[in-house]
Amino acid sequence: MPVSPTLAISQEIARRRAAGLDTVALGFGEASIPVHPELVRRLAQSAHRGDYGPVAGAPELLEAVAGYWTRRGVATTAAEVVCGPGSKPLLYALFQALGGPVLLPRPCWVSYAAQAALLGHEALLVPTLPGHGGVPDPERLSAEAARLRAEGRPATTVLVTLPDNPTGTVAAPDVISELCAVAEEHDLAIISDEIYLDLVHGDTEVLTPAEVLADRTITTTGLSKSLALGGWRIGAARIPERHEAVRRQVTVAASEIWSAPAQPVQQVAAWAFTEPPELAPHVEASRALHGRIARTVAGIFTAAGAEVAPPTAGFYLYPDFAGRRDELAASGIGTSADLARVLLDQHGVATLPGVAFGDLPERLALRVAPPMLYGRDDDQRWQALASKTPEELPWIADSLAVLREALSRLV
Ligand SMILES: Cc1ncc(COP(=O)(O)O)c(C=O)c1O
């Protein structure tokens, strides 16, 4: 298997820049928000903590995470929480414990199907409804679950990403309700990946599967996106009573693979998950910045003839050049991989092709991640965070101009 496409594009951008090639970095999904100084101060204060601590996480962290979910309408006890070095390894351990086949949305984040493949589990991708990314169309999901059952290999799990990566959208409450009904009907565990939940831009209504089926749903989250702490590696899973055996199995995997999350990071996370007033304006500002730049970039793609579902959460968008298929074909572009390659090699714009997200190769879709435009260093990123019109800051405006020009030359 190749290295995860999101990490590979990041290395490719670094390689191009080292070789002196100008590159507009829209490939890697890093939040690119400066770390809040109080988090830095607390990390330094906890640096002396060299002990491993309990496998599932320090008691104060488990309590804080339980409070985080309880405040979101999903009653949670500390005993139901397992923390790990990011939500990614927790998802892997969950897939391992739940077994296959697994039903995923199409398109979906690159790592779900890759993790299932590493485990030797079958992963089937079920198309999403337009504008409701991250959640398999309930009707097609039901049909797929029925087919697998009839073939004697029933699916164990359906995964949803709420809000979604790659589309930057949030599935509507009625779609979630229908999905939950299908999960009940076919006895599927639901994994709800909610790592972008705190980055909903406006007043979009969100219903999480755990609010509907608290006992059937396993939820994952982390601080990588809302507080831009991806490199600190801290994530959490809520694994309710019904899935007690899964929780035990995840803890076994944790004990044999990573032992425990890094103790100093846990100490800071225990504070951050209480959502202290010191951090709230920081998250609020990052939400506003992500929303404003995502909408600006969406406008640029729309002007170039792509269809884009308006981004409502997180920091991605997923333009589709279906309407420009003939012109692109004339330039030898027939797949999303061609499209991403030509954009990078000929125009210096790095994105990821839809095919990396399990989409059909011929669908001319790109996953676009604008946050790396916020700045090359923390000074620029703080300015972007503070600005009411970040798209006018020279380093952001310059990149947007290059993107506009590249797209106009492409089509
Ligand atoms: C949808 C989704 N889930 C999970 C993750 C993993 O995040 P982490 O392991 O940093 O918690 C990411 C990161 O890109 C993501 O986009």
The ligand as an ORCA input file, in Angstrom:
! r2SCAN-3c Opt
* xyz 0 1
  C     -12.143     12.809      9.089
  C     -10.921     12.677      9.926
  N     -10.919     11.800     10.933
  C      -9.840     11.621     11.708
  C      -8.686     12.336     11.484
  C      -7.500     12.018     12.350
  O      -7.217     12.960     13.252
  P      -6.249     12.695     14.499
  O      -5.643     11.340     14.379
  O      -5.244     13.780     14.411
  O      -7.147     12.780     15.708
  C      -8.628     13.272     10.449
  C      -7.389     14.012     10.174
  O      -7.114     14.479      9.109
  C      -9.783     13.446      9.646
  O      -9.799     14.310      8.636
*
